[in-house]
Amino acid sequence: MTTPRGLGFGAAGIANLYTEVPEEQAHAAVAAAWDRGIRYYDTAPHYGLGLSERRLGAALREHPREEYLISTKVGRRLEPSAGGGDDLAHGFAVPATHRRVWDFTADGIRRTLDASLERLGLDRVDIAYLHDPDDHAEQAFREGYPALEKLRAEGVVGAIGAGMNQAGMLARFVRETDVDVVLCAGRYTLLDRSALTELLPAALAKGTSVVIGGAFNSGLLADPKPGATYNYARAPEELLDRALRMKAVADRHGISLRAAALAFCAAHPAVTSVLVGARSAAEVHDCADQFATPVPESFWHELRETGLIEEPPS
């Protein structure tokens, strides 16, 4: 298996996350990622009711297949819907042409992946993740995971894992199954280090790769200010204050808080890749620049000395 490395591109943003993204802008974002050396791309049927997969597949089609890694997700099957309206209730500014059906059965996993491959225009993906099985743990472990094992054995997917916004169940996947990689969103950041309790030590001990998403906790660590979002809701005053104090420390050391947030995620030895969501070429270039920015040890020292962080970044 080829492991995701370095900075990765999260393709939810180009699927009209919250607001419409023109086709040309979406294509330019992926092109910029490629130009900056990004070779790992993550998507899911959930993102824009398949729009993310279609746009990502089209943008990558001009590049040699063996030169990049792509992951998608299973567990939310798309079924046609005649209800009309839009999908903004789920966060995407797209027509509600389909509805999502939770399905971690063996048949559902295979059908969902087949549909994803068709949208992507590929005959295989490098990684398939069980997507947010929080409320479906029994079925995911009993039926969904074994189905992924079979797909891996058949060569339809190169690696298997789970992607979630929590660390506890991901740690269980690492301990109890033969997953190759897990995607943990928002639970190993400058403001939330809950993945340190079980997940990261378990992954390190077993040699399981960890991909970190949500390095900015959906916005607060990218641009802390009143009204900023934290995990897709308005940031609590206590966390806003903490982020602003971190930004002040970063300013004193001549770096951005974004650079520090990305460096923190990347520094743990179990972490092989950090995903960033971008909806334009400019955002891609900024993330790539921040990821490449060296963060001085004096910055981490001041964070620890002031109690703004309890754990060293590595």
C-alpha positions as CSV (number, residue, x, y, z in Angstrom):
1,M,0.0,0.0,0.0
2,T,1.1,3.5,-0.8
3,T,0.6,5.8,2.3
4,P,-0.7,9.3,1.9
5,R,2.1,11.7,2.6
6,G,2.4,15.4,3.3
7,L,-0.3,17.9,2.5
8,G,-3.5,16.5,1.0
9,F,-6.5,18.1,-0.8
10,G,-9.9,17.7,0.8
11,A,-12.5,18.1,-1.9
12,A,-15.7,19.0,0.0
13,G,-15.2,22.7,-0.7
14,I,-15.3,22.3,-4.5
15,A,-18.7,20.6,-4.1
16,N,-20.5,23.9,-3.3
17,L,-19.9,23.6,0.5
18,Y,-22.2,26.4,1.9
19,T,-22.0,28.5,-1.3
20,E,-21.7,27.8,-5.0
21,V,-18.3,27.2,-6.5
22,P,-18.1,27.7,-10.3
23,E,-16.9,24.8,-12.3
24,E,-13.8,26.7,-13.6
25,Q,-12.9,27.7,-10.0
26,A,-13.1,24.1,-8.8
27,H,-10.9,22.9,-11.6
28,A,-8.4,25.6,-10.9
29,A,-8.2,24.6,-7.3
30,V,-7.3,21.0,-8.1
31,A,-4.9,22.2,-10.8
32,A,-3.2,24.5,-8.2
33,A,-3.0,21.6,-5.8
34,W,-1.2,19.5,-8.4
35,D,1.1,22.3,-9.3
36,R,2.1,22.6,-5.6
37,G,3.0,19.0,-5.5
38,I,-0.1,17.7,-3.7
39,R,-0.7,14.1,-4.7
40,Y,-3.3,12.9,-2.2
41,Y,-7.0,13.8,-2.8
42,D,-9.9,12.9,-0.6
43,T,-13.6,13.0,-1.5
44,A,-17.0,11.3,-0.7
45,P,-20.5,10.8,-2.1
46,H,-21.8,12.9,0.7
47,Y,-20.0,16.0,-0.6
48,G,-22.4,17.8,-2.8
49,L,-24.4,14.6,-3.5
50,G,-21.6,13.3,-5.8
51,L,-20.5,16.6,-7.2
52,S,-17.2,16.4,-5.4
53,E,-16.4,13.1,-7.0
54,R,-17.4,14.2,-10.4
55,R,-15.4,17.4,-10.3
56,L,-12.3,15.7,-8.7
57,G,-12.3,12.9,-11.2
58,A,-12.6,15.2,-14.2
59,A,-9.8,17.5,-12.9
60,L,-7.4,14.6,-12.2
61,R,-8.1,12.8,-15.5
62,E,-5.4,14.7,-17.3
63,H,-2.7,13.3,-14.9
64,P,-1.1,9.8,-14.9
65,R,-3.2,7.6,-12.5
66,E,-0.1,6.1,-10.9
67,E,1.1,9.5,-9.8
68,Y,-1.6,10.3,-7.2
69,L,-3.6,8.8,-4.4
70,I,-7.4,9.2,-4.1
71,S,-9.7,8.2,-1.3
72,T,-13.5,8.2,-1.1
73,K,-16.0,7.0,1.5
74,V,-18.7,4.4,1.9
75,G,-21.7,4.1,4.3
76,R,-23.9,6.9,2.8
77,R,-25.5,5.6,-0.3
78,L,-27.1,8.1,-2.7
79,E,-30.6,7.3,-3.9
80,P,-32.5,9.4,-6.5
81,S,-35.1,11.8,-5.1
82,A,-37.9,13.7,-6.7
83,G,-38.5,16.0,-3.7
84,G,-36.9,19.0,-5.3
85,G,-35.3,21.9,-3.4
86,D,-31.7,22.2,-2.5
87,D,-29.2,20.4,-0.2
88,L,-28.3,23.3,2.0
89,A,-29.7,21.5,5.1
90,H,-26.7,19.2,4.7
91,G,-24.4,22.1,3.9
92,F,-24.2,22.0,0.1
93,A,-25.6,24.4,-2.4
94,V,-26.7,21.9,-4.9
95,P,-30.1,20.6,-6.1
96,A,-31.5,17.9,-3.9
97,T,-31.5,15.3,-6.8
98,H,-30.6,12.5,-4.4
99,R,-31.0,11.6,-0.8
100,R,-28.5,10.0,1.5
101,V,-29.2,6.6,3.0
102,W,-27.1,5.2,5.8
103,D,-26.0,1.8,4.7
104,F,-23.1,-0.2,6.1
105,T,-24.3,-3.5,4.8
106,A,-21.9,-5.5,2.6
107,D,-24.2,-5.0,-0.4
108,G,-24.5,-1.3,0.4
109,I,-20.7,-0.8,0.6
110,R,-20.2,-2.4,-2.7
111,R,-23.0,-0.5,-4.5
112,T,-21.8,2.8,-3.0
113,L,-18.2,2.2,-4.1
114,D,-19.3,1.2,-7.6
115,A,-21.3,4.4,-8.0
116,S,-18.3,6.4,-6.7
117,L,-16.0,4.8,-9.2
118,E,-18.4,5.7,-12.0
119,R,-18.6,9.3,-10.9
120,L,-14.8,9.5,-10.6
121,G,-14.2,7.8,-13.9
122,L,-11.9,5.3,-12.3
123,D,-11.7,1.5,-11.9
124,R,-10.2,1.6,-8.4
125,V,-9.5,3.9,-5.6
126,D,-6.4,3.9,-3.3
127,I,-8.3,4.2,0.0
128,A,-11.9,3.6,1.0
129,Y,-13.1,4.9,4.3
130,L,-16.2,3.9,6.3
131,H,-17.8,7.4,6.6
132,D,-19.0,8.5,10.0
133,P,-20.3,5.2,11.4
134,D,-20.9,6.9,14.8
135,D,-24.5,5.7,15.1
136,H,-24.0,2.5,13.1
137,A,-21.1,0.9,14.9
138,E,-22.5,-2.6,15.1
139,Q,-23.3,-2.8,11.4
140,A,-20.1,-1.1,10.4
141,F,-17.9,-3.5,12.4
142,R,-20.0,-6.6,11.6
143,E,-20.8,-6.0,7.9
144,G,-19.1,-2.9,6.5
145,Y,-15.6,-3.6,7.6
146,P,-15.5,-7.2,6.3
147,A,-16.9,-5.9,3.0
148,L,-14.0,-3.5,2.7
149,E,-11.6,-6.4,3.4
150,K,-13.0,-8.3,0.5
151,L,-12.7,-5.3,-1.8
152,R,-9.1,-4.8,-0.7
153,A,-8.4,-8.5,-1.4
154,E,-10.0,-8.1,-4.9
155,G,-7.8,-5.1,-5.6
156,V,-10.7,-2.7,-6.1
157,V,-9.3,-0.6,-3.3
158,G,-5.7,-0.4,-2.2
159,A,-6.3,0.3,1.4
160,I,-9.2,0.5,3.9
161,G,-10.1,2.5,6.9
162,A,-12.6,4.8,8.6
163,G,-13.1,8.5,8.6
164,M,-14.7,10.2,11.6
165,N,-15.0,13.4,13.6
166,Q,-14.2,11.5,16.8
167,A,-11.2,9.7,18.0
168,G,-12.7,7.0,20.3
169,M,-14.2,4.7,17.6
170,L,-11.3,5.2,15.3
171,A,-9.0,3.9,18.1
172,R,-11.3,0.8,18.3
173,F,-10.9,0.3,14.5
174,V,-7.1,0.4,15.0
175,R,-7.2,-2.0,17.8
176,E,-9.7,-4.5,16.6
177,T,-9.4,-4.6,12.8
178,D,-6.7,-4.6,10.1
179,V,-7.4,-1.1,8.8
180,D,-4.5,0.5,6.9
181,V,-5.3,4.1,7.7
182,V,-7.8,6.2,9.6
183,L,-8.9,9.8,8.9
184,C,-9.5,11.8,12.0
185,A,-11.1,15.2,11.6
186,G,-10.9,18.0,14.2
187,R,-9.6,15.9,17.0
188,Y,-5.9,16.5,16.8
189,T,-5.5,20.3,16.6
190,L,-4.1,23.2,18.7
191,L,-7.5,23.4,20.4
192,D,-8.6,19.7,20.6
193,R,-6.0,17.1,21.4
194,S,-8.4,14.3,22.3
195,A,-6.8,11.9,19.7
196,L,-3.8,11.8,21.9
197,T,-5.6,9.8,24.6
198,E,-6.1,6.6,22.6
199,L,-6.0,6.9,18.9
200,L,-2.5,8.2,18.1
201,P,-0.7,5.9,20.6
202,A,-2.6,2.9,19.3
203,A,-1.9,3.8,15.7
204,L,1.8,4.4,16.4
205,A,2.0,1.0,18.2
206,K,0.3,-0.9,15.4
207,G,1.8,1.0,12.5
208,T,-1.5,2.3,11.3
209,S,-1.3,5.5,9.2
210,V,-3.3,8.5,10.5
211,V,-4.6,11.3,8.2
212,I,-5.6,14.4,10.0
213,G,-8.5,16.6,8.7
214,G,-10.0,19.7,10.2
215,A,-6.7,21.3,11.3
216,F,-8.4,24.6,11.6
217,N,-11.4,23.3,13.5
218,S,-13.6,24.5,10.6
219,G,-12.3,28.1,10.7
220,L,-11.4,29.3,14.2
221,L,-7.7,28.5,13.9
222,A,-7.6,29.9,10.3
223,D,-8.9,33.3,11.3
224,P,-9.9,33.8,14.9
225,K,-12.3,36.6,15.3
226,P,-15.8,37.2,16.8
227,G,-18.3,35.1,14.8
228,A,-15.7,32.5,13.7
229,T,-16.8,28.9,13.6
230,Y,-15.5,26.0,15.6
231,N,-16.5,22.5,14.5
232,Y,-19.2,24.0,12.3
233,A,-20.9,26.1,15.0
234,R,-20.2,29.5,16.5
235,A,-17.0,29.4,18.5
236,P,-17.5,29.6,22.3
237,E,-16.0,32.7,23.8
238,E,-13.5,30.7,25.8
239,L,-12.1,29.0,22.7
240,L,-12.1,32.2,20.8
241,D,-10.0,33.8,23.5
242,R,-7.6,30.9,23.5
243,A,-7.2,31.1,19.7
244,L,-6.7,34.8,19.8
245,R,-4.0,34.4,22.4
246,M,-2.3,31.7,20.2
247,K,-2.5,34.1,17.2
248,A,-0.7,36.8,19.3
249,V,2.1,34.3,20.1
250,A,2.3,33.4,16.5
251,D,2.5,37.0,15.5
252,R,5.4,37.6,17.9
253,H,7.3,34.7,16.3
254,G,6.8,35.9,12.8
255,I,4.5,33.1,11.6
256,S,0.7,32.7,11.0
257,L,-1.6,30.7,13.3
258,R,-2.5,28.7,10.2
259,A,1.1,27.6,9.7
260,A,1.3,26.6,13.4
261,A,-2.0,24.7,13.2
262,L,-0.8,22.7,10.2
263,A,2.6,22.1,11.7
264,F,1.1,20.8,14.9
265,C,-1.0,18.2,13.1
266,A,1.9,17.0,10.9
267,A,4.5,16.7,13.7
268,H,3.1,13.6,15.5
269,P,4.9,10.5,14.3
270,A,1.7,8.5,13.7
271,V,0.4,11.2,11.3
272,T,1.4,10.7,7.6
273,S,-0.8,13.4,6.0
274,V,-2.8,16.5,6.7
275,L,-5.9,17.3,4.6
276,V,-6.9,20.9,3.9
277,G,-10.1,21.9,2.3
278,A,-9.9,24.5,-0.4
279,R,-12.4,26.0,-2.8
280,S,-10.0,28.1,-4.9
281,A,-6.5,28.2,-6.3
282,A,-5.7,31.1,-4.0
283,E,-6.7,29.1,-0.9
284,V,-4.6,26.1,-2.1
285,H,-1.6,28.3,-2.6
286,D,-2.0,29.8,0.9
287,C,-2.3,26.4,2.5
288,A,0.7,25.1,0.7
289,D,2.7,28.2,1.7
290,Q,1.7,27.8,5.3
291,F,2.4,24.1,5.4
292,A,5.9,24.8,4.1
293,T,6.6,27.5,6.7
294,P,9.1,26.5,9.4
295,V,7.7,27.0,12.9
296,P,10.4,28.0,15.4
297,E,10.8,25.9,18.6
298,S,10.5,29.2,20.5
299,F,6.8,29.4,19.5
300,W,6.0,26.0,20.9
301,H,8.0,26.8,24.0
302,E,6.0,30.0,24.6
303,L,2.7,28.1,24.1
304,R,3.8,25.6,26.7
305,E,5.1,28.2,29.1
306,T,1.8,30.2,29.0
307,G,-0.3,27.1,29.3
308,L,-1.9,27.5,25.9
309,I,-0.9,23.9,25.0
310,E,-0.2,21.0,27.3
311,E,1.6,18.7,24.9
312,P,4.6,19.3,22.8
313,P,4.0,19.0,19.0
314,S,6.1,15.9,18.7
